[in-house]
């Protein structure tokens, strides 16, 4: 199947802006730093998932689905954007979310969890070990009721979802030409692996020369994350008939910045959030983008980049997740000890 012939639901406002960050560049005194504003994709509160959902929802509509079934973490950006895409296309949505206990809820709705209720998604909260069994049971119940459900894998991290970031790399390649600047590195948050897989496939297919660096957001061994991304890249190559050689050093992952696990807040992440806000007026979230920015900042300080390098930070959205972390962020701003590192909604809080 050719990439250009895929069914596609127009959900995102593209191309997203590419912006130079002069104040952050001056503050860190390292490479020139840019940002690719995929937080401005325009679906719900924006983010990288909109690009993936264009192709995944295009497939769902072509297959005449009437229900979308998906899920992820309790405060998931993926859940928010998937629900928004479903509503935009007139489809019903069931979300299965991982939490510390079956049926877990918060006394005060905040962040993405509030948005999931506002959009009237049908929500089930389960422990992580029951996540896929609940997804499968939900699909079976809907089929028995006469519906045609479509399962969206977590993060849209399959070849069809990676197509969104094949397109993003083509977009960035054109923007490099317009700016007259060669970008040397792109730093982003890598979780379920689809965004990084699409970026790697794109930079290889278009021979852009950009090295893709993923900062892992889960407590995953580096090689495990690399293998996850590699599998999606290889599937993407096969599905879209891409012809390039994938080398061992094409998939770069750092897992040193996640803290104790997915959703943990650390002083490094809090510093990244505060630094980008006070230098450039750009807001990032404590889970994904702060992990990636903490990685970028640390690599600059360790002189992993030279002053001649141009580094692009991919802002994948999710800033609405700042609000459930207001207590540790307030403490950091006031130079106090963080009151907690792991949120109550995390399965690891038990």
C-alpha positions in Angstrom: 0.0 0.0 0.0 1.3 3.4 -0.9 1.4 6.0 1.8 -0.4 8.6 -0.3 -3.4 6.4 -1.0 -4.4 5.9 2.7 -7.9 6.9 3.8 -7.5 9.9 6.0 -9.9 11.9 8.2 -8.9 15.6 8.3 -8.6 16.3 12.0 -5.4 18.3 12.4 -4.4 21.9 11.5 -1.3 21.3 9.4 1.5 22.2 8.9 2.3 23.1 12.5 4.6 26.0 13.1 8.4 25.7 13.5 9.8 28.3 15.8 13.3 29.3 16.9 13.8 29.6 20.7 16.3 32.5 21.1 15.9 32.9 24.8 16.2 29.3 25.7 19.2 29.0 23.3 20.9 31.9 25.1 20.0 30.6 28.6 21.6 27.1 27.9 24.5 28.5 25.9 24.7 25.4 23.6 23.2 24.6 20.2 20.5 26.6 18.5 17.2 25.3 19.8 13.9 25.2 17.8 10.5 23.8 18.6 8.0 22.0 16.2 4.6 23.0 17.6 2.6 19.9 17.4 0.8 21.1 20.5 -1.0 23.3 18.0 -2.6 20.5 15.8 -6.0 21.8 16.8 -7.8 18.7 17.9 -9.0 19.1 21.5 -6.0 20.7 23.2 -3.7 19.7 20.4 -0.8 17.2 20.4 0.9 14.5 18.4 -1.9 12.0 18.5 -4.0 14.1 16.1 -1.6 13.2 13.2 -1.9 9.5 14.0 -5.7 9.7 14.4 -6.1 11.1 10.9 -5.0 7.8 9.4 -6.5 5.5 12.1 -9.9 7.3 12.1 -9.8 7.3 8.3 -9.5 3.5 8.4 -12.3 3.3 11.0 -14.7 5.4 8.9 -13.8 3.4 5.8 -14.7 0.2 7.7 -18.0 1.8 8.8 -17.3 1.6 12.5 -19.9 3.1 14.8 -17.9 2.7 18.1 -14.3 3.5 18.9 -12.8 1.4 21.7 -9.4 2.5 23.2 -7.7 3.4 26.4 -4.4 4.2 28.2 -3.5 5.8 31.5 -5.9 7.6 33.8 -4.9 11.1 32.6 -4.1 10.1 29.1 -3.7 12.7 26.3 -4.3 9.8 23.9 -7.7 9.2 25.4 -8.6 12.9 25.1 -7.7 13.2 21.5 -9.2 9.9 20.5 -12.5 10.8 22.2 -12.4 14.2 20.5 -11.8 12.7 17.1 -14.6 10.2 17.6 -17.1 12.9 18.5 -16.0 15.0 15.6 -16.7 12.1 13.2 -20.0 11.2 14.8 -18.8 8.0 16.5 -19.4 6.8 20.0 -16.4 6.2 22.3 -15.5 3.8 25.1 -12.4 4.4 27.1 -10.7 1.9 29.3 -8.2 3.6 31.7 -5.6 2.1 34.0 -5.8 3.2 37.6 -4.8 2.0 41.1 -8.1 0.2 41.6 -11.2 -1.0 39.6 -13.6 1.9 39.3 -11.1 4.4 40.7 -12.2 8.1 40.5 -10.9 11.4 41.9 -12.7 13.6 44.3 -11.9 16.6 42.2 -11.9 16.1 38.4 -8.9 17.8 36.8 -6.8 17.7 33.6 -7.6 15.1 31.0 -9.9 13.1 33.3 -12.2 16.2 33.5 -12.1 16.4 29.7 -13.0 12.7 29.3 -16.2 13.4 31.3 -17.0 16.7 29.5 -16.8 14.9 26.1 -19.2 12.2 27.5 -16.9 9.3 26.8 -18.1 6.0 28.3 -15.3 5.3 30.9 -14.1 2.2 32.7 -11.2 2.3 35.1 -9.4 -1.0 35.8 -6.1 -2.2 37.2 -3.3 -2.6 34.5 -3.4 -6.4 34.5 -7.1 -6.2 33.5 -6.6 -3.6 30.8 -6.5 -5.8 27.7 -9.0 -8.3 29.0 -11.5 -5.4 29.5 -10.8 -4.0 26.0 -11.5 -7.4 24.5 -14.6 -8.0 26.6 -15.9 -4.5 25.6 -15.4 -5.3 21.9 -17.3 -8.6 22.2 -20.2 -7.0 24.1 -20.5 -4.3 21.4 -20.5 -6.8 18.6 -23.2 -8.9 20.3 -25.3 -5.7 20.6 -25.1 -5.3 16.8 -22.4 -2.5 16.8 -19.3 -2.4 14.6 -16.5 -1.4 17.1 -13.0 -0.4 16.0 -10.1 -0.9 18.4 -7.5 1.9 18.5 -4.3 0.5 20.1 -2.7 2.6 22.8 -1.1 5.6 21.4 -2.0 4.6 17.9 1.4 2.9 17.8 1.1 0.7 14.7 2.2 1.3 11.2 -1.0 3.1 10.3 -0.6 5.5 13.2 3.1 6.0 12.4 2.0 7.3 9.0 1.2 10.5 10.8 4.8 11.1 11.6 6.0 10.0 8.1 4.0 13.0 7.1 5.4 15.2 9.9 9.0 14.5 8.8 8.1 15.4 5.2 6.6 18.6 6.6 9.7 19.3 8.7 12.0 18.6 5.7 10.1 21.3 3.7 10.4 23.7 6.7 14.1 23.1 6.8 14.4 24.2 3.2 12.2 27.3 3.9 14.4 28.3 6.9 17.6 27.5 5.1 18.7 25.5 8.1 19.8 21.9 8.5 18.5 20.3 11.7 20.9 17.9 13.3 18.8 16.4 16.0 15.1 16.1 17.0 14.3 15.4 20.6 10.9 14.1 21.7 9.1 11.9 24.2 8.8 8.2 23.3 6.2 6.0 25.0 4.2 3.5 23.0 6.7 4.0 20.2 4.6 5.1 17.2 5.7 8.7 17.0 9.4 7.7 17.2 8.9 5.0 14.6 7.2 7.4 12.2 10.0 10.0 12.7 12.7 7.4 12.1 11.0 6.0 9.1 10.5 9.5 7.7 14.0 10.8 8.3 15.4 7.7 6.5 12.9 7.7 3.7 13.3 11.4 2.9 17.1 11.4 3.7 16.7 14.4 5.9 19.8 13.8 7.9 18.0 14.5 11.2 18.9 12.2 14.1 15.9 11.2 16.2 16.3 11.1 19.9 13.6 9.6 22.1 13.3 10.3 25.8 11.4 7.3 27.3 8.4 8.2 29.5 8.0 4.8 31.0 10.3 2.8 33.3 11.5 0.6 30.4 14.9 -0.9 29.7 16.5 1.0 26.9 16.9 -2.0 24.6 13.3 -3.0 25.2 12.1 0.5 24.1 14.4 0.4 21.1 13.1 -3.0 20.0 9.5 -1.8 20.4 10.2 1.2 18.1 12.2 -1.0 15.6 9.3 -3.4 15.2 6.9 -0.6 14.3 9.5 0.9 11.9 9.9 -2.4 10.1 6.1 -2.9 9.9 5.9 0.7 8.5 8.5 0.0 5.9 6.6 -3.2 4.8 3.2 -1.7 4.8 4.1 1.5 2.8 6.7 -0.1 0.6 9.6 2.1 1.9 13.1 1.2 0.7 15.9 2.1 3.1 18.3 0.4 5.4 17.6 0.6 9.1 20.8 0.7 11.0 21.4 -0.1 14.7 22.1 3.5 15.6 19.0 5.0 13.9 16.9 4.5 17.0 18.3 6.5 19.9 16.6 6.2 23.3 17.5 7.8 26.7 15.6 6.4 29.7 17.4 8.3 32.4 14.8 11.1 32.7 11.6 9.3 33.6 12.1 9.3 37.4 10.5 6.4 39.2 8.1 5.5 36.5 5.3 6.7 34.1 3.7 9.9 35.5 6.3 10.5 38.2 7.3 14.2 38.7 10.9 15.0 39.4 12.9 18.2 40.0 14.5 17.8 36.5 11.0 17.8 34.9 9.8 20.7 37.0 12.9 22.7 36.0 12.2 21.9 32.3 8.6 23.1 32.7 9.6 26.3 34.5 12.5 27.1 32.2 10.6 26.8 29.0 7.7 28.8 30.4 9.8 31.7 31.7 12.1 31.9 28.7 9.7 31.4 25.8 6.1 31.4 27.2 5.6 27.8 26.1 3.9 25.3 28.5 4.8 21.6 28.6 3.4 18.7 30.6 5.0 16.8 33.5 4.7 13.3 31.9 5.8 13.5 28.2 7.2 16.8 27.1 8.9 17.7 30.3 10.7 14.3 30.2 11.9 15.1 26.7 12.9 18.7 27.6 14.7 17.5 30.7 16.6 15.2 28.4 17.5 18.0 25.9 18.6 20.3 28.7 20.8 17.6 30.3 22.4 16.7 26.9 23.2 20.4 26.3 24.8 20.7 29.7 26.8 17.6 29.1 28.0 19.1 25.7 26.5 16.2 23.7 25.5 18.9 21.2 27.9 21.5 19.7 27.2 25.2 19.3 27.0 24.6 15.6 24.2 22.1 16.0 20.5 22.9 15.4 18.2 20.9 17.7 14.5 20.6 17.3 12.3 19.9 20.3 9.0 18.2 19.2 6.2 19.6 21.4 3.8 16.8 21.4 1.1 18.6 23.5 -0.6 17.6 26.7 -0.1 20.8 28.7 -3.6 20.3 30.3 -1.8 17.6 32.4 -0.1 20.4 34.3 -3.1 21.0 36.5 -3.1 17.6 38.3 0.5 18.4 39.2 -0.1 21.8 40.7 1.1 20.9 44.2 4.6 19.7 43.3 5.0 22.5 40.7 4.0 25.2 43.3 6.6 23.7 45.7 9.3 23.7 43.0 8.6 27.4 42.1 8.8 28.2 45.8 12.1 26.3 46.3 10.4 23.8 48.5 10.7 20.0 48.6 8.2 18.3 46.3 5.3 17.0 48.4 5.0 13.9 46.2 6.6 12.3 43.2 3.9 9.9 42.2 0.3 10.9 41.6 -2.6 9.2 43.4 -4.1 8.1 40.1 -1.0 6.0 39.1 -1.3 2.2 39.5 2.1 2.5 41.2 0.7 4.7 44.0 -0.3 1.5 45.8 
